Amino acid sequence: MRVSQMLSRTLRETPAEADTASHQLLLRSGMIHQIAAGVYAYLPLGWRSLRKLEQIVRQELDAVGCQELMMPALQPVELWEKTGRHHAMGQILFSVVDRRERKIFLGPTHEEVITELARYQVRSYRDLPQLLYQIQTKFRDEPRPRGGLLRVREFDMMDLYSFDADWEALDVSYRKVMQAYLKIYERCGLPTMMVEADSGAIGGKDSHEFMAITDTGEDQIICCAACRYAANLEKAQSVKPPAPRQEPLPLEDVSTPGMKSIEEVSGFIKVPKSQTLKAVFYSADGQIVFVAIRGDLEVNEIKLKNALKCTDLRLATDGEVAGAGLVAGSASPLGLSGIRTVADDSVTEGINFVAGANRPDFHVRNLNYPRDFAVDLVLDIASAQAGHGCPKCGQPLSITRGIEVGHIFKLGTLFSEKMGASYLDQNGGQRPIVMGSYGIGIGRLLATVIERNHDDKGIIWPVSLAPYQVYLCALGMDRPDVAAAAEKLYADLAANGVEVLFDDRTESAGVRFNDADLLGLPLRVVVSQRTLKSQSAELKWRSQAESRTLPLEGLPAKVAGMLRESP
């Protein structure tokens, strides 16, 4: 391909709306173009890289026995009603109405459709196991699309589903896919960490995420350096710091004029935050929920939502709090009735807490559970924090950030039981199929590779994903000898199987070198009047600072070999 014929154009200025490195560089390099919020077109360069990534995914999945198919993006509402997941997905679902006034969802994922297929295609244990996948466009009405391809409303996704006879067989399939994922990331030059994760609206027993560690990641990961425990903050557990140990003391009212925050109250009464109780008010599917947690901890809303088994969870408004008769800043579970109350298990690990007195400007000392108050539910709903103890070995935890580049789930029989997908076992008995679900966002993975592989000049593509392998630049195309040498090298490189982007423009060397760095192709080859004096060309790897000169004689085969050997 010649640069003079390319559709896309590079940008010198960073677009104002681009908020991550990958977003900025994909726009500036002319690889994508924004059509609407969270909706992008892939221009020819970006599309080439995306197709290469898809091919890597296909090769590694096929290698472990997966079969590719294609399912429809249009999904009947009736399938989702069988599982009830349309309630859990909520407003993220895009829907259309056909000419017969029937509602249809644009698929955000395909568990329902694939289970329906299995219901008809799988008859007996002889038909199992099955590993089926597709690479297809998904639609999710994200409330806050951000980061370019990192969080969008229309995106390409590889979704894979395993079907097994029992849990032991599912474990085998799960490990196969896990190993395929690791090889995919390795071929993309992307180090990843596998962490425990929340299953969210997908559901199921266990799930793991693959995280690429980067400061720009939107996910927080709790890690233990001692035993390698790692979990997404949404799922992570920890050993909470112990609260002071004392003998229980009698309740005592304390005047706290104008003081509402934990910091204000603990400072005024002169107790550590771990000896206070924080009250947080939520609306769970429209019902007010009172949450009590130790003052030095924060509520993990994913854990809380799972505990309440609700679809919609949000902080209650001031009006909802007042309407429930609660006193913001001075509330506690003491004497509370008629409101669902959930407490973090930290309330059982402390004593003589300071908490609200349920009247303005007053708190109480020495509140103890269960002596002084009752709750409907006590469990771990706290966010793990750096410095907390590891739940596996007790050593201090740390926090890092990452981007999710893959998610795998052990669904079990969650979908097969609801949708009637079963098989005949060896004894002729009917049993539900045991399922797994596995996903990789293709565009997100491509963007994450850029997040990890760039500098202040532009992208640094690994050879495996670069839209072209070589950036051939001819300085002095107006000179017949330079033009002829460049044209011959262009043809010879292509004949040796090298993918070449030929910058045949008459722009200045500075402009073209800047574009070469911005596009980030692995190897730059320069032909000029100077290099032709020695019948050579200048070669420079994008990832390296130094260049070197090699003879034109035999250069195409030499370049092809260098690219094959490059990681």
Steps between C-alpha positions, in 0.01 A plus 500: 500500500618851413451779754394730216201271436395439861155609614598614848704805599719551804424780746761726657278618788345271761117504479348664807260212564776236519567413865740202482824438312345233277202722416729791408737291291231302317336828396824681418637211294179478297413146611151577627242775456229586751146491359309553827560464873644152548466416128808484274586415142820305436696663218720278280808503728299426813298234322816317393622483860158388622489220244847383605388489861190302403720251316723449805190434710365251245828312471544453875137400561498258207820347639316386817204354312260793479257531209404833347139583415292815454188595693254781426531843657118521516371305800132437583393641836342163580844339535601759758173460685585132554809595698374831642828666409329790327429631852865461608632667183254787538561809290817363342282304254432653160162399357308546177137435405425325173207569266283255695562694822722226642788611718849373413828552684829584332726240658737623772605137549373161378449260794127471428543441128778241535305314769201489266726352231636240741146406601443371148849390394621313811310177566722267702828479687659390171448855368708649783725686556452791260698826478323748269600859426430794273650842429209734458373852564341563840284791616491646853348835590783604730403802713850651474698388194865596552856430398433457131482124438532414871130557577264532206140431404569294187799268494644177362523220752615142506253308713551130564278248675588156637254214549593209724342203674609593855703744709820297469477515122427876520824543694687338210334730243562801724872423519521447122352840430711660772817372334380619158442846646851513642647410158287770334632767735856374460476528119366854544802592712271575793588380853185420698397400850210262567285618790186383677199698382133563558271325251264797471197467274651193327454298819651166592723348765858618441656753268843642423615808315824547308646841582764698318674706766508870411463827690214601270289194584149557630509184715670477838672171580574378850826302506713305745871483416553213745252240371394655163136540603336747261142615461306784345401754767135407434571143616804530729490389861738607774578462867384829650721680751395408857301753696596592859405231753318614815235392742144594395391828657149645544347720230562870540364799306752754369417846366669552160375836375535539121713187465396246239804340339699213650811720505322777692341268754805281562719808543256667739445194719866398466453140383653333193277469193505123550296558818222683317207369298421658165144510367447490122156510338418323173205448274482134391234451233316795653523380863704696756780292651700610806863386494723505809876460465804580711612859450845412361350288221310569177194321362567278199185559298547189285513279810198682638304464177575127489395460864171682440440315170371824350515633145537870569713630787585865556557744784171629636414863437466753783125496445482120525710504818280764664184321381613184679537694826880467504726777629795544265823543695352370824349164402574154636326160525416576864123468545446488123185322378312463176812544281707220357839508669827346382820508704855424398650222712740761642221588748568163664875567525490820703354620826371819660435672166414866462195533276213733419224544758230535230439863600677811374829604664525193724697177491528208743802333652542130571262358240552123477366225276286301569437645846359834383372447147388236251546486123346293221828390347863490617773418247813635331397804294820702551752593232844350554768764549878519467655393829216263592600139556495250215208253541731215396820565695442808716779709346429866409307560179581762237293664225588543134297602196425307184285466191284191464590322175309176555245339731414135556205359695392164638129525431415148613133415440368854551390540137445139402248437779301814423496434126462123501837412346568144615657175382455127556774355720644148471215362708231664290429772757431860406758746637557875449805597295779664702612820328783752491515844338813681378548842341766727349417849375703520178509880468566541872792258479642692204474829692661342806799388294550867409459609863793273583705569183548868421726796568467876462541466122232243432408131494759221522327200339612141558566332165201270550244785505656779293280597203816480287838361601724751323480876445697560180596865461660642186667837558521674166225339294550781248839348412477214244772289666337519846152437361616200297691346793206550736250354253719193446549449874123538553428228245777269624392529864144411403629205296673374816173507691570825687204732562619847395353848538686708240524871582530630145409860586718802438454637852807596705700231677387638837132467415540147371716382789246645744224308322710183509545533876131582551381196301750285687574237235773267631775572244580819309703469181633820339638536148661833411761653277747463786433125552511432126858619486590179681212297344345459844193590707462622857303273736361591841277304734221717642579371848869594478684831485786400270485431127735296280586481132471179298578430130208505258626173356305223675323749726141379438579147618702641790207718612258208475729295725537784752122533526454124551754501782359811668280433806 
